[in-house]
Amino acid sequence: MNTQLMCDAVADATRRRILALLVDQDELCVCELTVALDDIQPKISRHLCVLKDAGIVVPRREGTRMFYRLATSLPAWADALLQTLPAGAVPALLV
């Protein structure tokens, strides 16, 4: 994993909120993230693309829906960092 990509990816508040939800819920579709974050689908998808390119999340297609989860191949330091995110997230986001 590229440390710079990881740091750049988690520097954005919306991406941290997405990651906090994924830590808490394991896997979510784009539509669920859109509702939970009260934001538009194209914006959420762009953020997910950044997270995917950084190797932090992996997508899974089911019909017309795209689901995302944390990558299982994350180094221990990256996983430990991500596990701390839900504690700092806005409680209402953790559905």
Secondary structure, 3 states (H helix, E strand, C coil): CCHHHHHHHHCCHHHHHHHHHHHHHCEEEHHHHHHHHCCCHHHHHHHHHHHHHCCCEEEEEECCEEEEEECCCCCHHHHHHHHCHHHHCCHHHCC
